[in-house]
Amino acid sequence: MPQHHLMVEPVLALKDNYVWLFKTSAHTWAAVDPGEAGPVIHHLDSLGETLSHILLTHHHHDHTGGVEALRRHGVARGYTPLVIGAEKDAHRLPPLDVAVTGEQRLSLGDLEAEVMEVPGHTLGHVVYRVLDTLFAGDTLFRFGCGRVFEGTPEKMWDSLSKIRALPDTTQLCAGHEYTLVNLQFACSLEPNNAALQTLLTHIFRQTDMEQPTMPSPLGEEKQYNPFLRSDDPAFAKNIGLTGLAAEQVFASIRKKRNSF
């Protein structure tokens, strides 16, 4: 029977980064955005298994800093993980074995990944969809989104809209554990939203227990993430932005989040 649900392991790295690991075959794993190598090596060595692929969403060092050490670790043990990243950003990523473009499909052992180009946080940002799981890097966070460093609010809104079109059952795996502060910001925009307050209580409990808040369903993001609701007239009215275009609503709340 074909596999439909991807089992992932969130490995905490640096301060609040996640390196997402998933199996590509019986004894091999892929790592998404390894900002540091140590936690990944520890996980793999504890299992006696190896790394087959390294997937990079964008060039920032907290997502790529562990690549060379992981490659060296593999070579020392007789294997070489394939490093995959955006062709558009190849000049500022670690050396790539596979350079990808948008809408491309690539084989990852027993699995297949779909690549989506999502410029905004960086111009060369890509995300990967494997089975029911989206590795979103710093484009979409739970209840939030990435800062617009290199693109424009219009580009970022277009990229988020592309992600929003995916099925509600898609499981979000983002690059950082920003869920609590993102939800606190969402509550500040809509202080009378009882559903957000209920979610906040749940997320406080999870973070107090140091539990990862992801994977989480994309359908929940469509309902509660303020950045994905920028084209909802009722939401715009709630936050005093009636009549503005979606891109303008997005730009306004992104600016507020930058200083929250």
C-alpha positions as CSV (number, residue, x, y, z in Angstrom):
1,M,0.0,0.0,0.0
2,P,1.5,3.4,-0.9
3,Q,2.6,5.7,1.9
4,H,0.5,8.9,2.2
5,H,1.5,10.3,5.6
6,L,5.1,11.5,6.1
7,M,6.7,10.8,9.5
8,V,9.0,13.6,10.5
9,E,11.4,14.2,13.4
10,P,11.9,17.9,14.5
11,V,15.4,18.4,15.7
12,L,16.0,21.6,17.6
13,A,19.1,23.5,16.5
14,L,20.8,26.8,17.4
15,K,18.3,28.8,19.5
16,D,14.9,28.2,17.9
17,N,15.5,26.6,14.5
18,Y,14.1,23.3,13.5
19,V,16.0,20.8,11.3
20,W,13.3,18.5,10.0
21,L,14.3,14.9,9.4
22,F,12.3,12.3,7.5
23,K,13.1,8.8,6.2
24,T,13.9,8.4,2.5
25,S,14.3,4.6,2.7
26,A,14.5,1.9,5.4
27,H,17.8,3.2,6.8
28,T,18.3,6.6,5.3
29,W,17.1,10.1,6.2
30,A,16.8,13.5,4.7
31,A,17.5,16.7,6.6
32,V,15.8,20.0,5.8
33,D,17.7,23.3,6.6
34,P,20.5,22.0,8.9
35,G,21.6,25.2,10.6
36,E,24.0,23.1,12.6
37,A,25.3,19.6,12.3
38,G,25.7,18.3,15.8
39,P,22.0,17.6,16.7
40,V,21.5,15.8,13.3
41,I,24.6,13.7,13.7
42,H,23.6,12.7,17.2
43,H,20.1,11.7,16.0
44,L,21.4,9.6,13.1
45,D,24.2,8.0,15.1
46,S,21.8,7.0,17.8
47,L,19.8,5.1,15.2
48,G,22.8,3.7,13.4
49,E,21.4,5.2,10.1
50,T,22.7,7.6,7.5
51,L,21.8,10.8,5.7
52,S,20.9,10.6,2.1
53,H,19.7,14.1,1.2
54,I,20.0,17.7,2.5
55,L,17.3,20.0,1.4
56,L,17.8,23.8,1.6
57,T,15.0,26.3,1.4
58,H,17.2,29.5,1.3
59,H,20.6,30.8,1.8
60,H,20.6,32.2,5.4
61,H,23.3,30.7,7.6
62,D,21.0,29.5,10.3
63,H,19.5,27.2,7.7
64,T,22.8,26.1,5.9
65,G,25.5,26.3,8.6
66,G,25.7,22.6,9.2
67,V,25.9,21.4,5.6
68,E,29.6,21.0,5.3
69,A,30.0,19.3,8.6
70,L,27.3,16.8,7.7
71,R,28.9,16.2,4.3
72,R,32.3,15.5,6.0
73,H,30.7,13.3,8.6
74,G,29.0,11.2,5.8
75,V,32.2,10.9,3.8
76,A,34.1,9.7,6.8
77,R,31.5,7.0,7.2
78,G,31.4,6.0,3.5
79,Y,28.4,7.9,2.2
80,T,27.8,11.3,0.7
81,P,24.5,13.1,1.2
82,L,23.1,14.9,-1.9
83,V,22.7,18.7,-1.2
84,I,19.6,20.2,-2.9
85,G,18.7,23.8,-3.2
86,A,17.4,26.6,-5.5
87,E,19.2,27.1,-8.8
88,K,18.5,30.8,-8.5
89,D,20.5,30.9,-5.3
90,A,23.3,28.4,-6.1
91,H,25.8,31.3,-6.0
92,R,25.1,31.8,-2.3
93,L,24.2,28.3,-1.1
94,P,26.7,25.6,-0.1
95,P,27.8,23.6,-3.2
96,L,24.8,21.9,-4.6
97,D,24.5,18.4,-6.1
98,V,21.0,19.1,-7.4
99,A,19.8,22.6,-8.3
100,V,16.0,22.9,-8.5
101,T,13.5,25.3,-10.0
102,G,9.8,25.8,-9.3
103,E,7.2,23.2,-10.0
104,Q,10.0,20.6,-10.3
105,R,9.6,17.1,-8.9
106,L,12.6,15.2,-7.6
107,S,13.3,11.7,-6.3
108,L,14.3,11.3,-2.7
109,G,15.0,7.6,-2.3
110,D,11.6,6.0,-2.0
111,L,9.8,9.4,-2.0
112,E,9.2,12.3,-4.4
113,A,9.3,16.0,-3.5
114,E,7.5,18.8,-5.3
115,V,9.4,22.2,-5.4
116,M,7.6,25.5,-5.2
117,E,9.4,28.9,-5.7
118,V,8.2,31.4,-3.0
119,P,10.2,34.6,-3.3
120,G,9.7,37.2,-0.5
121,H,11.7,36.4,2.6
122,T,14.6,35.9,0.1
123,L,14.4,36.1,-3.7
124,G,15.5,32.5,-4.1
125,H,13.4,30.9,-1.4
126,V,11.9,27.5,-2.3
127,V,9.7,25.1,-0.3
128,Y,9.4,21.4,-0.6
129,R,6.2,19.3,-0.4
130,V,6.7,15.6,0.3
131,L,3.6,13.5,0.5
132,D,1.3,15.4,2.9
133,T,4.0,17.6,4.4
134,L,5.2,21.1,3.5
135,F,8.7,22.1,4.5
136,A,8.2,25.9,4.5
137,G,11.5,27.3,5.7
138,D,11.0,30.9,6.6
139,T,8.1,31.7,4.3
140,L,5.2,30.5,6.4
141,F,5.3,30.0,10.2
142,R,2.5,28.7,12.4
143,F,0.3,31.8,12.8
144,G,2.9,34.0,11.1
145,C,5.2,34.4,8.1
146,G,8.8,35.4,7.5
147,R,10.1,39.0,7.3
148,V,10.2,40.4,3.8
149,F,14.0,40.9,3.5
150,E,14.6,40.7,-0.3
151,G,11.3,40.7,-2.0
152,T,8.3,43.0,-1.8
153,P,5.0,42.6,0.1
154,E,3.4,41.9,-3.2
155,K,5.8,39.0,-3.9
156,M,5.4,37.6,-0.4
157,W,1.6,37.8,-0.5
158,D,1.7,36.0,-3.9
159,S,4.0,33.3,-2.4
160,L,1.8,32.8,0.6
161,S,-1.3,32.6,-1.6
162,K,0.4,29.8,-3.5
163,I,0.9,27.9,-0.3
164,R,-2.6,28.6,0.9
165,A,-3.9,26.9,-2.2
166,L,-2.6,23.5,-0.9
167,P,-5.0,21.1,0.8
168,D,-6.1,21.8,4.3
169,T,-4.7,18.5,5.4
170,T,-1.1,19.6,4.4
171,Q,1.1,19.4,7.5
172,L,3.2,22.5,8.1
173,C,6.8,22.2,9.1
174,A,8.4,25.6,9.4
175,G,12.0,26.6,10.1
176,H,11.5,28.2,13.5
177,E,9.6,27.8,16.7
178,Y,7.9,31.2,16.7
179,T,4.4,29.9,17.3
180,L,3.8,31.5,20.7
181,V,4.9,35.0,19.8
182,N,3.1,34.8,16.4
183,L,-0.1,33.8,18.1
184,Q,0.3,36.6,20.7
185,F,0.6,39.0,17.8
186,A,-2.5,37.6,16.2
187,C,-4.4,38.1,19.4
188,S,-3.2,41.7,19.6
189,L,-4.8,42.3,16.2
190,E,-8.1,40.7,17.3
191,P,-8.3,40.9,21.1
192,N,-12.0,39.8,21.0
193,N,-11.4,36.7,18.9
194,A,-12.2,33.9,21.4
195,A,-10.9,31.1,19.2
196,L,-7.5,32.7,19.1
197,Q,-7.5,33.0,22.9
198,T,-8.4,29.3,23.2
199,L,-5.5,28.5,20.9
200,L,-3.2,30.7,22.9
201,T,-3.9,28.7,26.1
202,H,-3.1,25.5,24.3
203,I,0.1,26.8,22.8
204,F,1.3,28.2,26.2
205,R,0.8,24.6,27.6
206,Q,2.8,23.1,24.8
207,T,5.7,25.5,25.0
208,D,5.8,25.3,28.8
209,M,6.3,21.5,28.3
210,E,8.9,22.2,25.6
211,Q,6.9,20.3,23.0
212,P,7.2,21.2,19.3
213,T,4.1,23.0,18.1
214,M,4.5,21.5,14.6
215,P,3.7,19.7,12.3
216,S,0.3,21.4,12.2
217,P,-2.5,21.4,9.6
218,L,-2.5,24.1,6.9
219,G,-6.3,24.3,7.3
220,E,-5.7,25.9,10.8
221,E,-3.4,28.5,9.2
222,K,-6.0,29.4,6.7
223,Q,-8.5,30.0,9.5
224,Y,-6.3,31.8,12.1
225,N,-3.0,33.0,10.5
226,P,-3.5,36.8,10.0
227,F,-1.1,36.9,7.1
228,L,-3.2,34.3,5.2
229,R,-6.4,36.3,5.9
230,S,-5.2,39.5,4.3
231,D,-7.8,39.3,1.5
232,D,-10.7,38.6,3.9
233,P,-12.9,41.8,4.1
234,A,-14.2,40.8,7.5
235,F,-10.7,40.5,8.9
236,A,-9.6,43.8,7.3
237,K,-12.6,45.5,8.9
238,N,-11.8,43.9,12.3
239,I,-8.3,45.5,12.3
240,G,-9.3,48.8,10.8
241,L,-8.1,48.3,7.3
242,T,-11.4,48.3,5.4
243,G,-11.2,48.8,1.7
244,L,-7.5,48.1,1.3
245,A,-6.2,45.6,-1.2
246,A,-4.9,42.3,0.1
247,E,-1.3,43.3,-0.5
248,Q,-1.8,46.5,1.5
249,V,-3.4,44.7,4.4
250,F,-0.5,42.2,4.3
251,A,2.1,45.0,4.2
252,S,0.5,46.8,7.1
253,I,0.3,43.8,9.5
254,R,3.8,42.6,8.5
255,K,5.2,46.1,9.4
256,K,3.4,45.8,12.8
257,R,4.8,42.3,13.4
258,N,8.3,43.6,12.7
259,S,8.2,45.8,15.8
260,F,5.9,43.5,18.0
